[in-house]
Structures are given as C-alpha cells and as structure tokens.
C-alpha cells in the first residue's frame, strides 16, 4: 500500500499551535526582533575621565632586527630567493609610527520566538504560573568582551501539541521509495529481465527492497523524532556581543594601511568602565576626534536594542619602519611593522617565474 495516501502532506507549524502568552504578545515563530531592555532602576552615573597616559614613545628598530625580519619573510615565501634579504645592504631606515584607537562595547541583547522540540515526557506548564518577562530571566554572562549565545526555555510557556509534520503518527513516507517499501531494480531498470534473461539481482520481479527504510515504506519523522507529539514553548535567545571599532591614523610611509589591521602595537593607554569618557587631549588630534565620535555613536545606538555591560578603549602605537636597501646595485624598499615584525615587500626583486605579485 502506498503510505503517502495515509499521511496528509506535512505543513509548517500553524499559528494556532502556539498559545498567546501575556508579556509575549509579539512573539512569533522565527523570532520578532530584539527586545529593548528596561530602564535602570537607579540613575546611571555619567562616564568619568580615565587616567592620563604618560608614555607615547617606542624604541626605534635596529638594523639587525630589520635584517632578520626580512630574512624570515623571504624564507617563508615558496617562490622567493633569500639572496636579497641575505646579501642586500641597508642604506637607510625611517620610522613612520602610527596610532590605533579601539573602542569595544560589550552588550547583552534578548529576543524571543516560539519554538518546538520532540516531546520526551516533559510536563506542560503553560499558564500554571505567570511567565517571567524576558529581562527578568536570569542568565549568566561570559567573561567580559567575549561573544556568546545562550538559549533558555521560558518557564511556564510549554504545552504539548500533535506533530504538524506527521500528524501524530511519528513516521513519514520514505522519500527514496515514495512510501512503497520497494523501488525499481537498478540492474534491470524495473523490467525483470536483462539481455533477454531473467534479472538475478531482483529474481525477475523488477523490484528490490528499499535499503533506506528497510522496505517499511516509512521513516522516522524528523520533527518529532518518532514521538508523535511536540513540546512547544517560548525560547529566549540571549546574545552577548563585543562590538569593536578601530581608527588607524593615516601615515605617509607608502605602506597599505590594511596591513596594519592584523598586527599589534605597544599599548599606550587602556581604560575600562561601564561607560567610558572620550579620550581628550591626546597628542594626535585624529585620535581624540575618533574617540569622541565613536564613544558618542556607541552610547547612543546600542542601548536602543541591548544593554551595555562594559566599555573599553585602548590606544596602541604601531611601529612602522621603511627600510631602503641595495641589491645588485639597484635600490629597493621593504617595511617592518607591528610588534610581530611583519614584513611587506610588494616589489621583491628575486622571485621565480611562477610567482605573480598583485
């Protein structure tokens, strides 16, 4: 018998499958956006100025360090000869140190959605008590400035419903054999014969057992995992997010500023508070302007959909050294940058023919 005739077609969860819960009237399947946090019970103290930085210098790079960094760079490239790095003569070194300002805003946001899972004996607590509001539910945050997501089943919102996919049967027609339990023999294409002889694969029946469903014609329902029933409930999704924005001061060394995003520098200043105060009076006006702008933007936009837990701002001095050198009487340039002594040499003079520098 074709079991497809026994089972009505599966459908999406109907709207009436989920109840109407006070305090969660806007909750829908798939989520309905972030919920704004409640107003704080006590006035929030204004941000306070951080300690004044006192050390804005970084030691200049020595020729030995610059040369070793260049050798290491050349050795790590599969198509580069190490001769320029080994035999090249440094003629001049110039520092183009620059600053990076970074603002981090660590937030907690909450959203709700109706969800379901296979019913495994859990009690239905729908309406047995008043469900707590989304921001009343306890959730343990991770370490500060660490992204994390937690899903919490909201208490007193669970009910038991018939599975919408299998309509309570716990099984669905097998997709492989279309619910028949058997399918056409792959050797004789369902004819029972091959080259005018009986097919030995299917004993001339033209059919073979479906290995996917073991000839039952049905498979376990994926929605309810064979239970026939679903536990429906409101799921609270809590997301802790570290929003990070950087500002790099432009420098005229000739090196691409994108390279600097992957390296670290000497930390000159770090300040962490619930709400930070813009970094004013910095020797480089661009840093002060970026701090004022980013702090204002973060403190205005993120409270609309989340709760700010902590902010942190740092200033790094990123070392950049432009190294001029000669190799085979020709002048060349490379850059050493970051605490890691990364090297950039876009026009390396000794590459094999298979290497193309973009």
C-alpha positions, -999 to 999 in steps of 0.1 A, spaced: 0 0 0 12 35 -8 17 51 26 16 85 10 -21 82 9 -23 76 46 -4 107 56 -17 142 49 11 164 35 34 179 61 30 216 68 46 244 86 35 248 123 1 265 122 -3 298 141 -29 283 165 -3 257 175 12 283 198 -7 300 226 -10 336 235 12 344 264 9 377 285 41 397 281 50 379 249 22 390 226 46 399 198 65 366 199 63 347 166 79 316 150 113 325 138 117 355 162 104 390 162 135 412 167 154 423 198 136 435 229 147 468 243 160 465 279 140 481 308 150 514 321 176 511 350 160 514 385 187 538 396 202 567 377 233 558 357 264 576 367 280 596 339 312 583 325 344 595 342 376 606 326 403 579 326 438 582 338 461 604 317 486 585 295 523 592 302 544 573 277 539 579 239 573 567 227 585 534 212 621 523 206 634 526 170 641 494 151 677 483 149 693 472 116 699 437 129 662 432 138 651 446 104 675 423 86 664 392 105 627 400 99 635 404 62 653 370 61 624 353 79 599 368 55 619 357 24 623 322 37 586 318 43 577 326 7 578 295 -16 589 314 -47 613 339 -32 651 337 -33 667 347 0 696 364 -17 682 400 -15 675 395 22 709 379 29 731 400 6 712 432 4 728 463 21 706 486 42 712 522 32 686 540 52 659 533 78 630 557 86 603 554 113 566 561 105 550 550 137 512 554 138 484 552 163 454 529 165 424 537 187 400 509 195 366 511 212 349 480 225 313 480 237 301 448 253 263 444 252 236 419 261 205 416 238 175 394 241 149 381 217 121 356 219 105 331 195 80 303 196 99 270 193 93 233 195 111 200 201 101 163 203 80 157 234 101 135 257 79 134 288 83 169 299 53 184 318 32 211 302 35 241 325 16 266 302 -3 290 324 4 272 357 21 304 368 28 338 352 57 336 329 86 359 338 93 388 314 123 384 290 146 407 310 135 391 344 150 357 335 184 351 350 213 345 325 250 342 334 271 363 311 305 351 299 338 368 305 337 405 296 342 413 259 336 377 249 309 368 223 284 341 235 249 330 228 226 311 252 191 297 245 168 295 275 133 279 276 110 304 292 93 289 323 55 284 323 52 286 285 53 249 275 24 229 261 21 196 243 8 195 207 3 169 179 32 170 155 23 191 125 46 171 101 34 136 107 0 145 123 7 123 153 19 92 135 56 95 144 66 84 109 66 98 74 66 82 39 101 73 28 114 98 2 136 71 -15 108 47 -24 79 71 -21 63 51 6 61 18 -13 89 -1 5 103 -13 -28 119 5 -58 128 -3 -93 158 -27 -96 188 -7 -106 202 -35 -127 173 -41 -150 156 -7 -145 124 -24 -133 119 -47 -163 127 -80 -146 149 -90 -175 183 -80 -188 197 -91 -222 166 -114 -226 175 -132 -194 159 -131 -160 175 -105 -138 193 -123 -110 195 -91 -89 157 -89 -83 148 -125 -92 130 -112 -122 105 -91 -101 118 -58 -113 117 -46 -77 142 -45 -48 138 -37 -12 144 -1 -2 175 0 19 167 34 33 135 24 51 142 -14 52 111 -20 30 88 -5 56 78 24 33 81 49 62 109 66 81 110 84 115 95 118 115 123 144 117 102 170 135 91 148 164 118 120 162 90 94 162 72 107 193 41 120 175 40 149 198 59 182 202 66 203 232 60 239 222 75 268 243 89 303 241 126 303 236 146 332 249 178 339 230 204 358 249 233 372 229 264 388 244 283 407 217 316 426 217 312 455 192 347 466 181 356 496 160 391 508 152 406 540 139 440 540 124 458 573 119 469 578 83 506 577 78 527 587 47 551 558 47 537 544 15 526 511 31 490 500 28 470 508 59 451 475 56 483 456 66 483 472 100 449 456 110 465 422 115 493 433 139 496 446 174 515 476 188 527 489 221 497 496 243 499 532 255 465 535 271 437 513 283 406 523 301 376 501 310 344 513 326 306 508 324 306 538 301 339 553 290 347 590 286 361 603 253 399 604 252 406 641 250 440 659 249 458 631 230 489 643 213 474 633 179 442 652 173 429 624 150 428 600 179 408 625 201 383 631 173 379 594 167 374 587 204 348 614 208 329 603 177 329 565 184 320 569 221 291 591 212 279 567 185 282 536 206 265 551 236 235 563 215 228 534 192 234 502 212 210 510 241 181 510 216 182 472 213 206 460 240 220 467 274 256 479 276 275 460 302 310 474 298 331 496 275 369 495 269 391 519 249 427 514 240 454 532 222 483 514 206 514 528 190 522 506 159 558 507 148 564 511 111 599 512 97 607 518 60 639 501 51 658 512 19 684 487 7 706 480 -23 709 446 -40 729 442 -72 733 479 -75 695 485 -76 676 503 -48 646 486 -31 623 491 -2 606 469 24 586 477 55 588 461 90 557 468 111 539 458 143 553 442 174 554 409 155 579 425 130 558 416 100 573 425 66 558 439 35 578 438 3 555 443 -27 583 445 -53 606 418 -40 635 417 -66 641 379 -67 610 358 -74 607 328 -97 585 330 -129 556 312 -112 551 340 -87 530 370 -96 528 398 -71 494 416 -72 
